Amino acid sequence: MDTAPQYYTKIKDLNCCVIIPTYNNDKTLQRVVSGVLGYTANAIVVNDGATDATSQILAQYPQITVINHETNKGKGIALQTGFKTALAMGYDYAITIDSDGQHYPDDIPVFIEMLEAEGPALLIGSRNMAHESVPKKSSTGNRISNYWVWVETGIKLTDTQSGYRLYPLKFLPKKFYTNKFEFEIEIITRTAWNGVPVKNVPVKVLYDPDERVSHFRPFQDFTRISILHTILTTIAILYIKPRDFIRGFKKKGLKRFFLENVLESGDSNHKKAFSIALGVFIGIVPLWGLQTVTVLFLAYVLRLNKLIAFAFSNVSLPPAIPFIVLASLYIGGLVVNNTHPITDFSVESIKQNFVQYVVGSVILATISATVAGVTGYALLSAFNKPKQHGNA
């Protein structure tokens, strides 16, 4: 067994371990474990209910930690068991490597060096999916997964299905909702949502059809992964992206926002004015609870300034709501027959005159958006007049 003693010290100092989840990979397990021990003795193997010679092979390595599942629970559960064990043993980081032989233990230094250089991050081994040994269905599935992770997180990755990774254990989500192969997608997206950097590092790959045993079930697992991406994309659109947008806006502050996104933005005055108008319109129409999502979506579709549109959608702040509602009811009463005269400002009164209120709010929103857009354009044009240069 080749050893790299310099990495024993580095991995120990970084408080890192290697987790090897395994299930019926007795043809390649010994090679993987021996390879890992060439770099560190901090090895944890999770035997996920194997029925082959796995137990006999692991018995040859008394220096490693072995966790046994009585029955096969799936890769996601095996990894979670490994994470819990690593945390209980006091580790801060864990490198995970598959036991099917596709990963090379001599790539462990790639993760260690990146960790030393960049600090805590979720590092994913990026395989050369164009390698002649890689099945076509694997490279195609990986490209599809890369796209959806980008939609969910905004992070462009070249490999999102590799099991060769380095996890910052204390920065991971506290709870998970998937158990099998799709777990490795969930943990990427949700870790990124927590603000943890997610990056690829280059690793080698070998798909040996004579040795490698894959437990990926094309139809069942692809279906589960597709359902997961649908759920994660929905959460990203309805909650995560608006949340991050609001956080970014609050972090900038009003003065910095006005200078950078209104006065100094590279957008034309026309685009800024339309963004103001869109924000005011969405802020007034009765889209309760959906205003932020709606304004960001429309600004994206119409290619307007999202931050300006969001800022002006806040015209319906609590102190202004009673005046907006009353104005909407009054304007609506001019075009809708009022069968229930408004005697007081109450929820019941609004319910009885709901159509009047909605019609009035749309008219009010249209008028207000037009006035705000025109005024905004005039002010922006006045502030951003091109400088006059004298003749030489």
C-alpha positions as CSV (number, residue, x, y, z in Angstrom):
1,M,0.0,0.0,0.0
2,D,1.4,3.4,-1.1
3,T,1.3,6.0,1.6
4,A,1.6,9.8,1.6
5,P,2.6,10.6,5.2
6,Q,2.5,14.4,4.6
7,Y,-1.3,14.1,4.1
8,Y,-1.7,12.1,7.3
9,T,-0.6,15.3,9.1
10,K,-2.6,17.7,6.9
11,I,-5.8,15.7,7.2
12,K,-5.4,15.3,11.0
13,D,-4.7,19.0,11.4
14,L,-7.8,19.9,9.4
15,N,-9.9,17.5,11.6
16,C,-11.0,15.6,8.5
17,C,-12.1,12.0,7.9
18,V,-13.0,9.8,4.9
19,I,-16.5,8.2,4.7
20,I,-17.0,5.1,2.5
21,P,-20.6,4.0,2.1
22,T,-20.7,0.5,0.6
23,Y,-23.3,-2.0,-0.5
24,N,-22.3,-5.3,-2.2
25,N,-19.1,-3.9,-3.7
26,D,-16.7,-6.7,-2.6
27,K,-14.8,-6.7,-5.9
28,T,-13.5,-3.2,-5.4
29,L,-14.0,-2.4,-1.7
30,Q,-10.6,-3.7,-0.5
31,R,-8.8,-1.6,-3.1
32,V,-10.7,1.6,-2.1
33,V,-10.2,1.1,1.6
34,S,-6.4,0.3,1.2
35,G,-6.1,3.4,-1.1
36,V,-7.7,5.7,1.5
37,L,-5.5,4.4,4.3
38,G,-2.5,5.5,2.2
39,Y,-3.6,9.1,3.1
40,T,-5.3,8.9,6.4
41,A,-6.3,6.5,9.2
42,N,-9.4,8.6,9.8
43,A,-11.7,6.2,7.8
44,I,-15.4,5.4,8.5
45,V,-17.0,2.7,6.4
46,V,-20.8,2.4,6.5
47,N,-21.8,-1.1,5.5
48,D,-25.4,-0.6,4.2
49,G,-26.7,-4.1,4.7
50,A,-24.3,-5.8,2.3
51,T,-25.0,-9.5,1.6
52,D,-21.7,-10.3,-0.1
53,A,-18.1,-10.6,1.4
54,T,-18.1,-7.0,2.6
55,S,-18.0,-8.0,6.3
56,Q,-15.1,-10.3,5.8
57,I,-13.1,-7.7,3.9
58,L,-13.7,-5.0,6.6
59,A,-12.6,-7.4,9.3
60,Q,-9.1,-7.1,7.8
61,Y,-9.0,-3.4,8.8
62,P,-9.2,-3.2,12.7
63,Q,-7.9,0.4,12.5
64,I,-11.0,1.8,10.8
65,T,-14.4,2.6,12.2
66,V,-17.2,0.4,10.7
67,I,-20.9,1.1,11.1
68,N,-23.3,-1.7,10.0
69,H,-26.9,-1.4,8.9
70,E,-28.8,-4.6,9.3
71,T,-30.7,-4.1,6.1
72,N,-30.0,-1.9,3.0
73,K,-31.4,1.6,3.6
74,G,-30.1,3.5,0.6
75,K,-27.1,5.6,-0.1
76,G,-28.6,8.8,1.4
77,I,-29.2,7.1,4.8
78,A,-25.7,5.5,4.7
79,L,-24.2,9.0,4.1
80,Q,-26.3,10.5,6.9
81,T,-25.1,7.7,9.2
82,G,-21.5,8.5,8.3
83,F,-22.0,12.2,8.9
84,K,-23.5,11.6,12.3
85,T,-20.7,9.3,13.3
86,A,-18.1,11.7,12.1
87,L,-19.6,14.6,14.0
88,A,-19.8,12.4,17.1
89,M,-16.1,11.6,16.7
90,G,-15.3,15.3,16.6
91,Y,-14.5,15.8,12.9
92,D,-15.2,19.1,11.0
93,Y,-14.9,17.8,7.5
94,A,-15.6,14.5,5.7
95,I,-14.5,13.3,2.3
96,T,-16.9,10.8,0.8
97,I,-15.7,8.2,-1.8
98,D,-17.7,5.5,-3.5
99,S,-16.7,1.9,-3.0
100,D,-17.4,0.8,-6.6
101,G,-13.9,1.7,-7.8
102,Q,-14.8,4.6,-10.0
103,H,-12.9,7.1,-7.8
104,Y,-9.2,7.2,-7.2
105,P,-8.1,7.6,-3.6
106,D,-5.0,9.4,-4.9
107,D,-7.3,12.4,-5.7
108,I,-7.8,13.0,-1.9
109,P,-5.0,15.7,-2.0
110,V,-7.1,17.7,-4.5
111,F,-9.8,18.2,-1.9
112,I,-7.3,18.8,0.9
113,E,-5.4,21.5,-1.0
114,M,-8.6,23.2,-2.1
115,L,-9.9,23.2,1.5
116,E,-6.6,24.7,2.7
117,A,-6.7,27.4,0.0
118,E,-10.4,28.3,0.0
119,G,-11.7,27.5,3.5
120,P,-15.1,25.7,4.3
121,A,-17.0,24.7,1.2
122,L,-18.9,21.8,-0.3
123,L,-16.4,20.4,-2.8
124,I,-17.6,18.0,-5.5
125,G,-15.3,16.0,-7.6
126,S,-15.8,16.8,-11.3
127,R,-15.3,13.7,-13.4
128,N,-14.3,13.7,-17.0
129,M,-17.7,12.6,-18.3
130,A,-16.3,12.4,-21.8
131,H,-14.0,9.5,-20.8
132,E,-14.5,6.5,-23.0
133,S,-15.4,4.3,-20.0
134,V,-18.3,6.6,-18.9
135,P,-21.7,5.3,-20.0
136,K,-23.7,7.6,-22.2
137,K,-26.7,7.6,-19.9
138,S,-24.5,8.7,-17.0
139,S,-23.1,11.8,-18.8
140,T,-26.6,12.7,-20.1
141,G,-28.1,12.4,-16.7
142,N,-25.3,14.5,-15.2
143,R,-25.9,17.4,-17.7
144,I,-29.6,17.4,-16.9
145,S,-28.8,17.5,-13.1
146,N,-26.3,20.3,-13.6
147,Y,-28.9,22.4,-15.3
148,W,-31.5,22.0,-12.6
149,V,-29.1,22.6,-9.8
150,W,-28.1,25.9,-11.6
151,V,-31.8,26.8,-11.7
152,E,-32.2,26.1,-8.0
153,T,-29.0,27.7,-6.7
154,G,-27.6,30.0,-9.5
155,I,-24.4,28.0,-9.2
156,K,-22.9,26.6,-12.4
157,L,-21.3,23.2,-11.8
158,T,-19.8,20.7,-14.2
159,D,-20.7,17.6,-12.1
160,T,-23.5,17.3,-9.6
161,Q,-23.8,13.5,-9.4
162,S,-20.3,12.6,-8.3
163,G,-20.2,10.9,-4.9
164,Y,-16.5,12.0,-4.4
165,R,-16.9,15.0,-2.3
166,L,-15.7,17.0,0.7
167,Y,-18.4,18.1,3.1
168,P,-18.1,20.9,5.8
169,L,-20.0,18.9,8.4
170,K,-21.0,21.8,10.7
171,F,-22.4,23.8,7.8
172,L,-24.8,21.2,6.4
173,P,-28.6,21.3,6.9
174,K,-29.7,19.8,10.2
175,K,-32.4,17.7,8.7
176,F,-32.8,15.9,5.3
177,Y,-35.9,14.6,3.5
178,T,-34.5,12.1,1.0
179,N,-32.9,8.7,1.6
180,K,-31.4,7.3,-1.7
181,F,-29.4,8.6,-4.6
182,E,-31.4,11.8,-4.8
183,F,-30.0,12.7,-1.4
184,E,-26.8,13.9,-3.0
185,I,-28.8,16.4,-5.1
186,E,-30.8,17.6,-2.0
187,I,-27.6,18.3,0.0
188,I,-26.0,20.4,-2.8
189,T,-29.0,22.6,-3.2
190,R,-29.9,23.1,0.4
191,T,-26.3,23.6,1.5
192,A,-26.0,26.3,-1.2
193,W,-29.2,27.9,0.1
194,N,-27.5,28.2,3.5
195,G,-24.9,30.4,1.9
196,V,-22.1,27.8,1.8
197,P,-19.9,27.9,-1.3
198,V,-20.3,24.9,-3.6
199,K,-17.5,24.2,-6.0
200,N,-16.1,21.5,-8.3
201,V,-12.6,20.1,-8.2
202,P,-11.1,17.9,-10.9
203,V,-10.9,14.2,-10.3
204,K,-10.2,11.1,-12.3
205,V,-12.8,8.4,-13.0
206,L,-12.9,4.8,-14.1
207,Y,-16.0,2.8,-15.0
208,D,-14.8,-0.8,-15.2
209,P,-17.7,-3.0,-16.4
210,D,-16.0,-6.1,-15.1
211,E,-15.6,-4.8,-11.5
212,R,-18.1,-2.0,-11.0
213,V,-21.5,-2.8,-9.4
214,S,-24.0,0.0,-9.7
215,H,-27.1,0.0,-7.6
216,F,-28.7,3.0,-9.5
217,R,-32.1,2.0,-10.8
218,P,-32.6,4.1,-14.0
219,F,-36.4,4.4,-13.9
220,Q,-37.1,4.5,-10.2
221,D,-34.1,6.7,-9.2
222,F,-34.5,9.0,-12.2
223,T,-38.2,9.5,-11.3
224,R,-37.3,10.3,-7.7
225,I,-34.6,12.8,-8.8
226,S,-37.0,14.4,-11.2
227,I,-39.6,14.8,-8.5
228,L,-37.0,16.3,-6.1
229,H,-35.8,18.8,-8.7
230,T,-39.5,19.9,-9.2
231,I,-39.9,20.5,-5.5
232,L,-36.6,22.3,-5.1
233,T,-37.2,24.5,-8.1
234,T,-40.6,25.4,-6.8
235,I,-39.2,26.3,-3.4
236,A,-36.4,28.3,-5.0
237,I,-38.7,30.4,-7.1
238,L,-41.4,31.0,-4.4
239,Y,-39.2,31.4,-1.4
240,I,-35.4,31.2,-1.7
241,K,-34.8,33.7,-4.5
242,P,-37.2,36.3,-3.1
243,R,-35.6,35.8,0.3
244,D,-32.1,36.3,-1.0
245,F,-33.2,39.3,-3.0
246,I,-34.7,40.9,0.0
247,R,-31.6,40.2,2.1
248,G,-29.4,41.7,-0.6
249,F,-31.6,44.8,-0.7
250,K,-31.6,45.2,3.1
251,K,-27.8,44.7,3.2
252,K,-27.3,47.5,0.6
253,G,-29.4,50.1,2.5
254,L,-31.5,52.8,0.9
255,K,-28.7,55.2,0.1
256,R,-26.5,52.7,-1.6
257,F,-29.5,51.2,-3.4
258,F,-30.5,54.6,-4.8
259,L,-26.9,55.4,-5.9
260,E,-26.0,52.0,-7.4
261,N,-29.3,50.7,-8.8
262,V,-31.1,53.9,-9.7
263,L,-28.7,56.6,-10.6
264,E,-25.6,54.6,-11.5
265,S,-27.2,51.5,-13.0
266,G,-26.3,50.7,-16.5
267,D,-30.0,50.4,-17.5
268,S,-31.6,53.1,-19.6
269,N,-33.9,55.7,-18.0
270,H,-36.8,54.1,-19.9
271,K,-36.0,50.7,-18.4
272,K,-35.7,52.2,-14.9
273,A,-39.0,54.1,-15.3
274,F,-40.8,51.0,-16.5
275,S,-39.3,49.1,-13.5
276,I,-40.7,51.8,-11.1
277,A,-44.1,51.6,-12.8
278,L,-44.2,47.8,-12.5
279,G,-43.2,47.9,-8.8
280,V,-45.9,50.5,-8.0
281,F,-48.6,48.6,-10.0
282,I,-47.8,45.2,-8.3
283,G,-47.6,46.9,-4.9
284,I,-51.1,48.2,-5.2
285,V,-53.1,45.4,-6.8
286,P,-54.4,42.9,-4.3
287,L,-51.9,40.1,-4.7
288,W,-51.6,39.5,-0.9
289,G,-48.6,37.4,-0.1
290,L,-47.5,37.1,-3.7
291,Q,-46.3,40.6,-4.5
292,T,-42.6,39.9,-4.1
293,V,-42.7,36.7,-6.2
294,T,-44.9,38.3,-8.8
295,V,-42.8,41.5,-9.2
296,L,-39.5,39.6,-9.4
297,F,-40.9,37.1,-11.9
298,L,-42.4,39.9,-14.2
299,A,-39.2,42.0,-13.9
300,Y,-37.2,38.9,-15.0
301,V,-39.6,38.1,-17.9
302,L,-39.7,41.7,-19.1
303,R,-36.0,42.2,-18.5
304,L,-36.5,45.1,-16.2
305,N,-34.4,46.2,-13.2
306,K,-35.5,43.6,-10.5
307,L,-34.2,45.6,-7.6
308,I,-35.9,48.8,-8.6
309,A,-39.2,47.0,-9.3
310,F,-39.0,45.2,-5.9
311,A,-38.2,48.5,-4.0
312,F,-41.2,50.3,-5.5
313,S,-43.5,47.4,-4.9
314,N,-43.2,48.3,-1.2
315,V,-45.6,51.2,-1.7
316,S,-48.2,49.2,0.2
317,L,-46.4,49.4,3.5
318,P,-48.7,49.0,6.5
319,P,-49.2,52.8,7.2
320,A,-50.4,53.2,3.5
321,I,-52.7,50.2,3.3
322,P,-55.8,51.9,4.8
323,F,-55.5,54.8,2.3
324,I,-54.9,52.4,-0.7
325,V,-57.9,50.3,0.3
326,L,-60.2,53.3,0.8
327,A,-59.1,54.9,-2.5
328,S,-59.6,51.6,-4.3
329,L,-63.1,51.2,-2.9
330,Y,-64.0,54.8,-3.8
331,I,-62.6,54.5,-7.4
332,G,-64.3,51.1,-7.8
333,G,-67.6,52.6,-6.7
334,L,-67.4,55.0,-9.7
335,V,-67.6,52.1,-12.2
336,V,-69.2,49.2,-10.3
337,N,-72.8,49.3,-9.0
338,N,-72.6,49.5,-5.2
339,T,-75.2,47.1,-3.7
340,H,-73.7,47.3,-0.2
341,P,-73.0,50.9,0.8
342,I,-69.8,51.2,2.8
343,T,-70.6,52.4,6.2
344,D,-67.3,51.6,8.0
345,F,-63.8,50.5,7.2
346,S,-63.9,46.8,8.1
347,V,-63.0,43.4,6.6
348,E,-66.7,42.6,6.4
349,S,-67.3,45.7,4.4
350,I,-64.5,44.9,2.0
351,K,-65.8,41.4,1.5
352,Q,-69.3,42.7,0.6
353,N,-67.7,45.0,-1.9
354,F,-64.9,42.8,-3.1
355,V,-65.5,43.2,-6.8
356,Q,-65.7,47.0,-6.4
357,Y,-62.4,46.9,-4.4
358,V,-60.6,44.8,-7.0
359,V,-61.7,46.9,-9.9
360,G,-60.8,50.1,-8.0
361,S,-57.4,48.8,-7.0
362,V,-56.5,47.9,-10.6
363,I,-57.5,51.3,-11.8
364,L,-55.7,53.0,-8.9
365,A,-52.6,50.8,-9.6
366,T,-52.6,51.7,-13.3
367,I,-52.9,55.5,-12.6
368,S,-50.3,55.4,-9.8
369,A,-47.9,53.3,-11.9
370,T,-48.2,55.7,-14.9
371,V,-47.6,58.8,-12.7
372,A,-44.7,57.1,-10.9
373,G,-43.1,55.9,-14.2
374,V,-43.5,59.3,-15.9
375,T,-42.2,61.2,-12.8
376,G,-39.3,58.7,-12.4
377,Y,-38.3,59.1,-16.0
378,A,-38.4,62.9,-15.7
379,L,-36.3,62.9,-12.5
380,L,-33.8,60.4,-13.9
381,S,-33.4,62.4,-17.1
382,A,-32.8,65.5,-15.0
383,F,-30.2,63.8,-12.8
384,N,-28.5,61.9,-15.6
385,K,-28.1,64.7,-18.2
386,P,-25.2,64.0,-20.5
387,K,-22.2,66.2,-19.7
388,Q,-21.6,69.0,-22.1
389,H,-18.1,69.3,-23.5
390,G,-16.8,72.6,-24.8
391,N,-15.2,72.9,-28.2
392,A,-11.4,72.5,-28.2
